[in-house]
Amino acid sequence: MNITTFEEYQTAYAQSVSDPEGFWAEVAQQFVWKKPWKKVLEWNFTEPSVKWFVGGKMNITENALDRHLADKADHPAIIWEPNEPDDQPVTITYSMLHTRVCRFANVLKKYGVKKGDRVCIYLPMVPELAIAVLACARIGAVHSVVFGGFSAQSIADRINDAGCTMVITSDGAYRGAKVIPMKSTVDDALEKCSTVKNVIVMTRTRTPISMLKGRDHWWEEEVKHVDAICPAEEMDAEDTLFILYTSGSTGKPKGVVHTCGGYMVYAAYTFSNVFQYQPGEIHFCTADIGWITGHSYIVYGPLCEGATSLMFEGVPTYPDAGRFWEIVEKHKVNILYTAPTAIRSLMSFGLQYVKDHDLSSLTKLGSVGEPINEEAWQWMKHNIGKNNCPLIDTWWQTETGGIMITPIAGVTPEKPTYATLPLPGIQPLLVDEHGNEIEGNGVSGNLCIKFPWPGMIRTTYGDHERCKQTYFSTYPGLYFTGDGCLRDEDGYYRITGRVDDVINVSGHRIGTAEVENAINMHLGVVESAVVGYPHDIKGQGIYAYVITEHKPDDPEMFRKDIAVTVTRVIGPIARPDKIQFVSGLPKTRSGKIMRRILRKVAEGETSSLGDTSTLLDPTIVDEIKDGAL
């Protein structure tokens, strides 16, 4: 089912719209199913209820591991590049990965983890993270990976929401020049959690940690005492595979639920087509497995296709800004999939770190996390791809499970800043604020999807009503992405950013309410309002307006204290870039904060703030404008 020409894309797209069930049935046939499905699709977007491959039985790890053992046992599945460039990289073949996954799955079983149980994984970017994810899937346990930069409070929130019975973590993590504590953060989180019975701890940094008898167990010890045979649990196509938490426009993170069959089919199909993966190529996705990009395009997509996936523990600027290019040269990387934030950051160092590296192995470049700006696109195209590599700007979300709108590498004619065209099976439309479809080209509106695809969200964990309200109630009968979008004269799509109260910081969605809640916890803060503003490196920065009980004696120190509070409650990723102290906020008479005004001030556009007559106290606007940072 691989598309190799633009004509083939057009044919496949037409077929996927006229006969979606036939199209996806054909794609799904190439996987190993223990029992065939009875029906390809049942759906409505009202409840919402979406079921793919109804009645089909399978296990994703048989497709990611077992089926490759006949012809790819000695083929590299994962190449791991450690944080320190002088440390030896590790290559794990399909046969080795299969053995290690089965062993660790038996450790999980030994401690009572069974099908349907939730397991929280809080690990650095080491091979054990991929192994833990696959071991959960092997026995039908539901994994919930939490990004290693989150705080104890954020971990506790996720463990409690999912009711996890086990946590898998490490003593610490290396991230550039820093050693980050992990087990101690988990210990702090577990003071607020009652469901966790066991903690498995792997050794990475040799950081001294507390190990509680009866609860805490060393990974290295446990795998010695189990065998390497673990049959894959038979899963229904619609059984939950994993929960991944994402920020919403209300304070509480929501657990996006993905299921076994549809997610597998979609992650694998999009991986092989979008990147035009050829056998033997080295695929380097620079994301963390704590985000959906890592789930779909480091672990499941590449492994289901028998590819070689490169995992990197460190950061792009350590020990210097040439690290990515050194990795590309060292491992002869063919596909590089990274974020605009990383590119903008590396651009700021000039070409001195690029010019000494041989990047001739690269055949395809990809961008993910946010729309890539033209300057970053051109820089990557010319200096990294040497004008020989297609550069694909992929648009998708945690909730979509896989790439949705994108050029297909070397197939779709590219246009900088445009995600271009929907993949087969994806039926986008633009609507106005009343939900009326905006037809034709050269138009813009809110981006919705009118028909289900296999990788889509099924529910938000434990709160189906929230799923319905967030994605399916704004425009009845449609999945609303939360993004604004422009469709040009050629029918190409360009994502213009979030239309709800979510900020896209370095490609990671952070709800304004979540940050406001954290700021408001700080002693002496009365109220706050948070908006995004353009940031040269991160895409969007976080600008906070804060009302305090008393005027701070030392505003700079108070700003630092608030930043520490936010870091403690959510994690460093949500730390505000700018904090402006104000005596009030622009509120309507009904008490609603007029964020439009706050956004404009944060963006430096104070000349046209629009109508402020409906505000309770219009004079507050001048004060905010005069004090802008």
Buried (B, 14 or more C-beta within 10 A) or exposed (E): BEBEEBEBBEEBBEBBBEEBEEBBBBBBEBBEBEEEBEEBBEBEBEEBEBBBBBBBBBBBBBBBBBBBBEEBEEBBBBBBBBBEBEEEBBBBBBBBBBBBBBBBBBBBBEBEBEEEBBBBBBBBBBBBBBBBBBBBBBBBBBBBBBBBBBBBBBBBBBBBBBBBBBBBBBBBBBBBEEBBBBBBBBBBBBEEBEBBBBBBBBBBBEBEBEEEEEEBBBBEEBBEEBEBEBEBBBBBBBBBBBBBBBBBBBBBBBBBBBBBBBBBBBBBBBBBBBBBBEEEBBBBBBBBBBBBBBBBBBBBBBBBBBBBBBBBBBBBBBBEBBBBBBBBBBBEBBBBBBBBBBBBBBBEBEEEBBEEBEBEBBBBBBBBBBBBBEBBBEBBBEBBBEEEBBBBBBBBBBBBBBBBBBBBBBBBEBBBBBBBBBBBBBBBBBBEEEBEEBEEEEBBBBBBBBBBBBBBBBBBBEBBEBBBBBBBBBBEEBBBBBBBBBBBEEEBBBBBBBBBBBBBBBBBBBBBBBBBBBBBBBEEBEBBBBBBBEBEBBBBBBBBBBBBEEEBEEEEEBBEBBBEBBBBBBBEBBBBBBBBBBEBBBBEEEEEBBBEBBBBBBBEEBEEBEEBEEBBEEEBBEEBBEEBE
